[in-house]
């Protein structure tokens, strides 16, 4: 039997210990809430965006160097390392930790622009205002196969401790 619930990651609409598995993809991790809703022995599986995601794009918009815009707010990365540390401190075991950093290719400038507008790497991206940086990026990252940057992800699987035996 499977039951899916959608809700806020910091206040899951479920009773304590309601789930055997908690899945999180590209959402902040709230260790206390994960612990509350997982049953003893339950598993949390999380895929998070890594700190090095879209490295060249982030660097271009951080400001300070020629061809860069200044004053952009780079969206913060999610707290997977901190959450993992906290869960380990309260007894969770790390069953698996994987990390990958691979190229991501956009076939054309329109696809790249759509991605920049929707992924929210920059909290205040504006295609018109940022056109000079955008054109510079397309020129620098462009290849015969398309516009290339990178995708950095972390995958974490942790298991909650089993319930302690009641005292004799």
N, C-alpha and C positions, 0 to 999 in steps of 0.2 A: 504494500500500500504506500502510495506517495501522496504527500500533501504539500503544495507550494503556497507560500504566503509572501506577499509583497508589502514592504513597509519601510519605515525609516530604520537605518542601520543603528541609530543610537537609542531607539525605543521600539523594538520589534513587537508587533501586536500579537503576543503569544504568552501563555503562562510559563512559569519557570520549568526548565527541563523538558520542554515540549518537543524538541527536535533531536534526532539522532545524527543529522548532518546539517551543517550550515554552509551555504555557498555564498561567496562574495566575489564579484567581478568588478574591478575598477571603482570600488566604493570604499570609503573610509572604514577602518576596522575599529570597533569599540570593544576592547577585551572584556570589560565588565558585562556588557550586554551579551556577547558571545557566550560567556561562561554561564550567564543566567538562563539563556534559552536552550543550551545543550544539555542533553541527558548525560548521566555518568557513562563514560566510555564513548561519548559522541565525538564526531570528527568535524573539524572546520577545514574547508578548502577555499583558498583565496588566491585570485590572480590579481596582481597589483601592477600599476604602471611604475616602472623603475625610474630612479633619479636621472639616468642618462637618456631617457626617451627624447627623441627628436633633438638630439644634441646640437646640430648645426643650426636648426631653426631657433632654438632657445638662445644660443650665443649671438645670433644676428640681431635679436630684439632686446638683448640685455642693455644695450647702450654703451657709449664710451668710445668705440672705435669707428673709423671711417666707414661709411655705408650703413651704419646702424642707427636705429631710432633710440632715442633716450626716453626714459620715463615709463616704459611698459612694465606692467605688473605680470611677472611670470607666475602662472598658476602653481601653487605648491603641490608637491608630490604627496602621495598618500603615506600613512604611517605604518607600513607593514613591518619594518625592522623593530620599531618601538612596540607594536602590538605583539609580535612574536616574543620579544624579550619579556613582556609583562605576562603573557600566557605561560611561558616556561617557568617564571618565578612562582606561579600559583599551581604548578604541578603538571601542566600539559607536556606531552612529549612531541618532539618534532619528528614526524614520520617521513616528511620529504620537503626539501627545499630545492627548487630549480630556478635558474635565472637564464634568460637568453637575451641577446642583443643582435638583432638581424636587420639587414637592409629592408626598407619599405620603399616601393617604387610607385610613383604616381604617373600615369600614362600621359597626362597633359596638364597644362597650367590651370585649367578650370577645375580639375579634380583636386589638385594641390590647394587651390584657393578654397574650395568647398571644405576640405579637411581642416584647414586653418580656422575657418569660421565656425565649424561645428565641434571640433575636438576641444577647443578652449585651452590650448597651451598658454595663450595670452589672454588674460581676463578682459583686456580692452582693445583687442585687435580691430582695426578698421581698414578695409581694403583700399579705400581712397586715400586716407591719410598716410598709410603705410606702403603705398605703391612703390616708392624708391627702394625701400628695403626688400619688398617682395620681388621686384624685378631683379635686384642684385642676387637674391637667393635663388631664383629660377635660373639665372645665368650661371651661378657657382655650382649648384647642385644638379644642373641639367646634364643628362647623358643621352646617347642615341636611343636608349631604352625608356627614358623618362626622367622625372625628377626624383632623386634618391636622397632619403634621410635614413634614420634608423628607428627601430621599435625596440624598446627595452622593457622586459616584463619579468616579474617575480611570481613564482607559484609556490604557495606554502600549504602544507597539509599537516595539521596538528590534531592530537587526540587528547580529549579530556580524561583525567584519571577516573577509574572505576570508583563507584561508591565505596567508602570505607566500611569494613565489617563492623556491625554494632558491638559495643563492648560486652564482654561475657558477664 
